[in-house]
């Protein structure tokens, strides 16, 4: 099995380096593709200086789903894994990918948080686990996948930063929905369930996540964008299931739970009534916009993919591309290392 690994990153140079070191140690045969958002911390130079990255794709978007799709577009493996830049795969990860994809079209595994290193190197693209579809569910064990049943459909969620797909599964999904700033992996899980594509779980497919420091410039992955959180939640549920009582109940109960939590912060003196009211406004605007856009998206794409904003809808993600695979012969498919000592070679037609 030829494996490509896509690593989206944004202003996380040091944590990205640790991620790439782990990939080089446990998956040295994999094709490694780094997709870099508009970073300002020297990420581009660091990646180009390494000899274990096959392709560096530079994009202007800060959205993780755009980065994922940009990496999937240039991957050549018959299996494609997604690994977050602040995740470090554990020993045995590569074998777990192969075993998992022999059993199912998608395989994921646990991600265990580890304390931050103390360096304030991280702004991040939005994370997919910032919200759940059903806040009433109990906290799950990190050794088990999260599952849900919506509108008679069993959905198994996967870790967006530690997952591998067979190529045909990604093709049928048309990648990730680029409308979403958060919740892209959860949306893909709903669509996989619609297509009866199994998501399997392997505890051996394990990674550790370095948490962002409190001083990260944009608040790291823990920052809440309430408007987009609820816009994404309403969008993906309405897009995938339409107007159903269960969908409306889930969305409303989630908003109510967060409203109560925010009110408790006011009572404890950790927030203000003005901030609570502003958060409520953002939530309502997000729900309204996401509901409208989700219904429009449902009409635009009635196929099983349910992805009107996928890989096939645009061709201008990359603003620059550096490709070691083209280095020696000027044609794709050269393989790792053919660029020699010159490192990653810029491809002129990236734009």
N, C-alpha and C positions, 0 to 999 in steps of 0.2 A: 504494500500500500504506500503510494507516494503521498506524503503529508505536507501541506502548506500551513503555516501558522501566521495569522494576521494579528498584529499588535497595534491597536490605536493608541495614540499618546498626545498629550498636550501639556507642555511646561512641566514635565516630570523626568528630567534628564537622569538624575541619580537613581531613581527607582526603576526607570526604564533599563538602565545599565544592569541592575541586579536581575531584572526579568530576563534580559537577553543572556546573561551569564548562566542562568538556570536552564534556559532552553538549549544553549550550547552544550551543557553538561549532560542533559537527559534526552535530548532529541537532536543529536548532531547531524542526522540525515535529513532533517526537515528543511523545507524552503521557508525562510523567515522574511516576512514582509512587514515593515514598520510604516504606519500611516501617521504622519505628523501634522497636527493642526497648526495654527499660526503661533508656534512657540517662540518665546523670546529669551530662552535660557541656554542656548547653545546646543539644543537637541540635534539639529541638523548636522553640525560638525562632528559631534560625538558619534552619531550613527555612521556617517560616511567614513570615519576613521576605523571602524570595526571591520573585520574580515568574516564575520559570521552572520551578516545581514545581506540577503540577496537583492532586495528591492526596498528603496525608500520612496514613498509617495508623499508629496507635500500638497496639502489642501488648504483652502482658505476658510473652511467651515470649522466651527467649534463643536459641532454635533457628532456624538459618537456613532450614530447610525450612518451618517455620511461616510465617516472614516471606515467603518466596517465594510460598507459596500465598495468603497474605493480599493480596499485590500482584496476583497473577494474578486473584483474585476480582473486583477492582474495575477491572481494565484493560478498555478498550473497543476496542483496536485489533484488526485481523485478523491482526496479528503481534505477538508479545510477546517482548521481549529481557530478559535478566537481566544486570545489571552490578553487580559488587561495589563497595561504597562506597570501597574503596581502589584501584580500578582507574580509569585515565584513558584513555578511548578516543582513538585516533589519528585524524588526518585521513583521510577516506575510509571510515571505519567505517560510516557510514549507507548509503553506496552499496553497500558489501560485503554488508550485511544484505539489501538488496533483491535483489542478484544471487544471493546464496546461497539465499534462500528461493524464488527462481524455479526453482532446480534441485533442491531437496530440502526436506523438511519441517522440518529442523533444520540450522542452520549455526553453526559455532563458529570460533574463531581463536586465535592465540597470545597469551599474556600474558607480558610480559617484566618481570622484577623490576628495580626501581630502588632506590637507597639510600634509607633513611628520611630524613625531613626534619630529624630531631633533636628533634621535639616528641613528648612522651609522651602522645599523645591517644588511644591506641587500646587498648581491649579489643575483642575481635571475636567474632562468631559463628563457629562451627566451620567450618573449611575442608574442601572435599571432596577435596583432593589430599593429605590427611594420610597416606593409605595406598594401596597398590596391590594389585590382586588377585593379582599374581604377582611376588614379589620377585626371581625369577630373571631377569626380563626386563632387557635392557640399557637404560641411560638413553637416552631418545629426544631427537631434536632438537626445540627449541621451535617449529620451523617445520613440524612434522608432527604429526598427531593420534596419540594412543596407541590401538593396536588390540590385540585379544586374541581368541582362539578358545576358547570354553568349551562343553563338551558339544555339539560340532558346530555351534555358533552363533558367527558372526562379530560381535564387539562393537566399535564405535567409540566411544571415550569423548570427552566434550566438556568444555570449561572451564566449570565451574558459574558463574563470575563474568563470562563473556564468551560468551554464547550467545543465539541467537534461534530462536523456534519459530513455525511457523504455528499459528493458533488451534486448528485441528482436531487437531493432534498433541498439544497440551496437554490438550485435552478427552479424547482417548482415553487419555492417561496418567493422567487425574484428578490432574494436578499431581505433587507430590513426596510421598514417604512420610514422614510426620511422626514416625514411630517413630525415625527415624535422626537422631542428632546429627551424625554425620559420614558421608560416603559417599552423600549423597542424589543427587548428580549421577551418580555411578557406577551407582547402583541404577537411575536413569532410563535410562541408556544400555543396561543389560541388558534393560529392558522394551521400549525402542524396537526393539532387535534382535529380540526375540520377536515384535513386531508387524510386522516387516519394514519399519520406517521408517528411511530412510537418514539418516545424519548426515554432512553435507559439511563440508569445511574450506576456509577462505579466508584465506590469509596477510594479505590486506588488512584483514580484520576483526581489527584488532590493538588491544591495550591494553597499558598499562604499569601495573604494580602497585607501589605504595609499600610496602616491607616495614615491619613493626612495629619499634618501637624496643625494645632489650633491657629497658628499664625499664617497658614496658607493664604495667598493673596485673595483668592475668591472664596475662601471658606472650604476649599476642598470638596470632597464628595458628600459631606454631611450638610451642605447648605440646602435650605428649603427654598424652592421657587413655587410658592403655593398656587399661583395662577396656572403655571405649566403643569404642575403635578395633577391638578384636577382637569385641565384641558386634555392631557394625555390619557387619563383614566376614562373620561367620558368618551373621547374619540375612539379608543380601541374597543371599548365595550359596545358602543353603538355601531361601529363599523363591522364588527364581527358577529353581533347577535341581533341588531336592530332594536326596536322599541319593545321591550319585554318588561313585565312587572319585576322579575328578578334582577334585571340589569338596573332599573331605576332604584330598587331597594338597596342594592349593593352600593351604588354611587351615593345615595342619600345617607346611608348609615355610616359610610366612611367620612363624609363631610361632617356629620353630627359628632362623631367620635373626636375628630380633630378640633371642632368648635368647643367641645367640653374641655379637652386638654388645654386649649389656649385660654379658656376662661379660668381654669385652675391656676395657670401661670399668673394671671392678673391678680387673683386672690392672694397668691403667695408673694406678690410684689415683684415677680420676675418679668412682668410685662406691664403694659398700660392699656386702659380701655381704648385709647385711640389706635394703638397698634392692633388690638383685637378686632376693632371695627374695620381697619384697613385690610387685615388678613381675610376677614369675611367677605369683603368686597372682591378681593382677588379671587377667592374661591368661587364666588357666584359668577364672575366674569369668565373664569376658566371653564366652569361647567357649561355655561351657555355657549361659548365658542366651540368647545370640544364636542358638544352634542350636535350642533349644526354641522360642523366639519365632518364628524363621523358619519352622519346620515348622507352627506354629499359623497363621501368616499365610498360608502356602501353602494350607492347608485352607480358610481364611476367604474367600479370593478366588482362585478358579480361572479368572477371566477373563484375557484377554491383558494387561490392565492390571497385574495382580498388585500391587494397591495398596489394602490394607484400611485405610490411614490417610491417605487422600488428601483432596482439596478437598471432596468430597461428603459426608464423614463428620462434619463439624462446622460450626457457623455462628457461633461465638463468638470468633473470633480477635481481632477488633478491639475495643479498649477505648475508642478515640476515633478519629474520622476527620475530617479537615479537607479540604474539597473545593472547589477553585476553580471546578470545572465547574458547581457548583450556585449559585454566588454571586449572579448577577444575577437568575435566574428561579426559583430554588428547586427546580429539576428537573435531573436528570442530563443530560449531553450538551451543556452550554452551551459547552464549548470553552475553551481557554486564554485568560486575560485577562478573562473576563466578570465576575470578582469585583471588578474595578476596583482602587481603592487600598486596599481593606479587606483584601486578601490572602486567605489560605486561610480558608474558612468552615467552622465546625464543623457536622457533620451530627449531628442529635439521635439518630438511630436506630442509631448505630454499635455500641452495645452489644447 
